[in-house]
Amino acid sequence: LYVKGKLPAEHKPSVAIIGARACSEYGKCVAEHFGKQLGAAGIQIISGMARGIDGIAQRGAIEGGGETYAVLGCGADVCYPQENRQLYRDLPKHGGIISEYLPGTEARSALFPPRNRIISGLADLLLVVEARKRSGTYITVMQALEQGKEVFAVPGRIIDTLSEGC
């Protein structure tokens, strides 16, 4: 693994907060709330720094004074997506940036599903905040279950496609 900052401490609890990139206002509020509250309670937040739920939860963890760790689908020296540049800059001071890919590796869609196993592997449990039925979130959930992790899902509106994955 390549790391900027540090790795999560094994003796501290950690929760992976994951979900939809194109999330609703409700999802944004929930992700920020859980990130902030769990971070303030000393629980490490693991996610993928993706737009939407991932990045919002990680910003919430920092706002709550907690630690957060991003597992990237590119090199640890590559900020993706660019809209999360400030989060990328803040992560090494409040946790770390982790990648299994060589420095300089650009983000490609094929690299994201394999990185998801690291997200679930570093966490004690997963919390899903909004997800479509077929999604990267679903892949992470399946990997977490294979790893024997507990998976929790935030309920959403029953007729919303962003609730189907939950």
FIMIZA-205576 format. One record per residue (C-alpha): residue in three letters; x, y, z. Coordinates in steps of 0.05 Angstrom, whole numbers, m for minus. Layout:
N
SITE residu      u      v      w
SITE    ALA      X      Y      Z
...
// end
This chain:
166
SITE residu      u      v      w
SITE    LEU      0      0      0
SITE    TYR     21     71    m13
SITE    VAL      2    121     41
SITE    LYS      1    196     50
SITE    GLY     m9    211    123
SITE    LYS    m20    148    164
SITE    LEU    m58     83    165
SITE    PRO   m119     73    210
SITE    ALA   m101     51    280
SITE    GLU   m119    m22    291
SITE    HIS   m139    m10    364
SITE    LYS   m191     43    346
SITE    PRO   m260     27    318
SITE    SER   m272     45    246
SITE    VAL   m334     52    202
SITE    ALA   m336     55    127
SITE    ILE   m389    105    104
SITE    ILE   m405     94     31
SITE    GLY   m460    110    m18
SITE    ALA   m484    144    m81
SITE    ARG   m443    195   m118
SITE    ALA   m506    229   m144
SITE    CYS   m540    233    m76
SITE    SER   m601    271    m52
SITE    GLU   m601    329     m2
SITE    TYR   m626    278     49
SITE    GLY   m566    234     35
SITE    LYS   m518    292     41
SITE    CYS   m546    312    109
SITE    VAL   m544    240    134
SITE    ALA   m473    228    110
SITE    GLU   m448    292    141
SITE    HIS   m485    277    207
SITE    PHE   m457    207    214
SITE    GLY   m387    228    193
SITE    LYS   m387    285    243
SITE    GLN   m418    247    301
SITE    LEU   m377    184    293
SITE    GLY   m313    225    282
SITE    ALA   m328    265    346
SITE    ALA   m336    199    383
SITE    GLY   m266    177    363
SITE    ILE   m289    128    310
SITE    GLN   m245    128    247
SITE    ILE   m283    139    182
SITE    ILE   m261    100    121
SITE    SER   m286    117     51
SITE    GLY   m266    128    m21
SITE    MET   m263    205    m26
SITE    ALA   m313    199    m84
SITE    ARG   m362    255    m99
SITE    GLY   m426    249    m60
SITE    ILE   m435    208      3
SITE    ASP   m361    187     10
SITE    GLY   m330    256      8
SITE    ILE   m386    288     49
SITE    ALA   m379    236    105
SITE    GLN   m304    247    106
SITE    ARG   m311    323    110
SITE    GLY   m361    312    167
SITE    ALA   m310    269    204
SITE    ILE   m258    325    199
SITE    GLU   m309    377    221
SITE    GLY   m325    333    281
SITE    GLY   m251    331    300
SITE    GLY   m243    258    279
SITE    GLU   m197    218    234
SITE    THR   m214    195    164
SITE    TYR   m179    153    113
SITE    ALA   m191    153     38
SITE    VAL   m177     91     m5
SITE    LEU   m167    115    m76
SITE    GLY   m178     82   m144
SITE    CYS   m115    117   m169
SITE    GLY    m46    132   m142
SITE    ALA    m43    164    m73
SITE    ASP    m10    224   m106
SITE    VAL    m69    235   m153
SITE    CYS   m130    275   m131
SITE    TYR   m194    246   m160
SITE    PRO   m244    275   m166
SITE    GLN   m217    345   m171
SITE    GLU   m278    374   m136
SITE    ASN   m252    341    m72
SITE    ARG   m184    376    m77
SITE    GLN   m191    410     m9
SITE    LEU   m210    344     24
SITE    TYR   m150    312    m10
SITE    ARG   m105    366     20
SITE    ASP   m135    358     89
SITE    LEU   m135    282     94
SITE    PRO    m61    272    110
SITE    LYS    m69    319    170
SITE    HIS   m132    284    195
SITE    GLY   m118    212    176
SITE    GLY    m91    189    110
SITE    ILE    m96    173     37
SITE    ILE    m86    100     17
SITE    SER    m77     66    m50
SITE    GLU    m53      0    m76
SITE    TYR    m36     32   m142
SITE    LEU     32     60   m161
SITE    PRO     43    135   m155
SITE    GLY     21    170   m218
SITE    THR    m34    119   m234
SITE    GLU    m93    158   m262
SITE    ALA   m164    141   m241
SITE    ARG   m198     90   m287
SITE    SER   m266     57   m276
SITE    ALA   m235    m12   m274
SITE    LEU   m192      7   m213
SITE    PHE   m250     26   m167
SITE    PRO   m282    m43   m154
SITE    PRO   m216    m74   m131
SITE    ARG   m202    m16    m83
SITE    ASN   m270    m27    m50
SITE    ARG   m245    m90    m16
SITE    ILE   m194    m48     20
SITE    ILE   m247      1     44
SITE    SER   m288    m56     73
SITE    GLY   m225    m92     98
SITE    LEU   m202    m32    139
SITE    ALA   m270    m21    171
SITE    ASP   m303    m58    228
SITE    LEU   m371    m47    195
SITE    LEU   m402    m12    135
SITE    LEU   m456     41    136
SITE    VAL   m492     51     70
SITE    VAL   m524    119     58
SITE    GLU   m564    118     m7
SITE    ALA   m545     69    m62
SITE    ARG   m573     46   m127
SITE    LYS   m586    m28   m135
SITE    ARG   m528    m37   m184
SITE    SER   m470      5   m160
SITE    GLY   m400      8   m132
SITE    THR   m432     11    m63
SITE    TYR   m464    m57    m77
SITE    ILE   m396    m86    m95
SITE    THR   m367    m60    m30
SITE    VAL   m425    m89     10
SITE    MET   m415   m158    m22
SITE    GLN   m340   m155     m7
SITE    ALA   m355   m135     65
SITE    LEU   m403   m193     74
SITE    GLU   m351   m241     46
SITE    GLN   m301   m212     97
SITE    GLY   m351   m226    153
SITE    LYS   m366   m152    166
SITE    GLU   m432   m124    190
SITE    VAL   m468    m79    141
SITE    PHE   m518    m26    162
SITE    ALA   m562     15    116
SITE    VAL   m596     81    127
SITE    PRO   m670     76    107
SITE    GLY   m693    122     53
SITE    ARG   m756    137     14
SITE    ILE   m786     70     m8
SITE    ILE   m800     93    m79
SITE    ASP   m733    126    m91
SITE    THR   m681     90   m134
SITE    LEU   m628    115    m85
SITE    SER   m661     71    m33
SITE    GLU   m661      7    m74
SITE    GLY   m590    m11    m56
SITE    CYS   m604      1     18
// end
